[in-house]
């Protein structure tokens, strides 16, 4: 195990913040009997999604012991960076959007302005889990497949290859001063228009087997040998990630399935989405709290400020999920 305590990600987020990026992780709580969320943002330079949610719950009185640990057996390896150098050098092919109402905002702005959310009840969440289990895929792969299909209809070319950043929790194999700190690396997954959920599932686990998450973790670790000016240059040139991504998709997993947390300030439905950046303008997140799965999409203000747009994406995402669950998932392609 790698027991160094240096945070390789924090300097990059600090540089991004100095460039005017808002790096807050969005959380929301819909209290029992309410319909609108109470929004809160935690800085990604201090937390990752798991750590941020744990911090929120603990400060409201909940007892959380061991936070979720990495499950994939691939061990940390600095050599993984060398093996993926060719990927870092690949050309960055950006996708274009079809025209939509809303449009971008002009800076300055301090946070994303458009977001949409949905919460499945316990029975709906159970149906989704059972359908995924029957199909032999993770809920994560299933949700990403349907998100990709839902978003495609808004692209200039819906048959395009859609690249996503997927955060990977590396707790348990690296260590920092707090269990709530940023332990998030990532893999990049390119979703082809003809792929099924089984294809996407295999691609995610193939990237983990290649140790792409460790390559990216240690690539950021090289930031200790760079200057703030160099990091800003790479961020501005959109070279601070291994590839250009349409957006980030993150799943915080299952929390308190036994419903042991009974504190009034913790009850209700919880929402989460990763930050959005100028070079990664969509943040889609999900988490399951007390057996209710929630979805949240937000957009960078330079892409969109109209909630109607994010609501349309969300409604598409829900329809795709429900269709696949009703048809027992099957091998329906991402786009046809």
Secondary structure, DSSP 8 states (H G I E B T S, - for coil): -B-----TTHHHHHHHHHTT---EEEEEEE-TT-SS-EEEEEETTT--HHHHHHHHHHHTT----S-----------THHHHHTHHHHTS------B---SS----S--SS--EEEEEE--HHHHHHHHHHHHHHT--HHHHHHHHHHHHHHTTBSSTTS-EEEEEEEE-BTTB--S-TTS--EEEEEEEE-TT--HHHHHHHHHHHHHTTHHHHHHHHHHGGGGS-HHHHHHHHHTT-SSSS--SEEEEEEEEE-TT-----TTT-SEEEEE---BTTB-EEEEEEEETTEEEEEEEE-TTT---HHHHHHHHHHHHHHHHHHHHTT-TT--S--
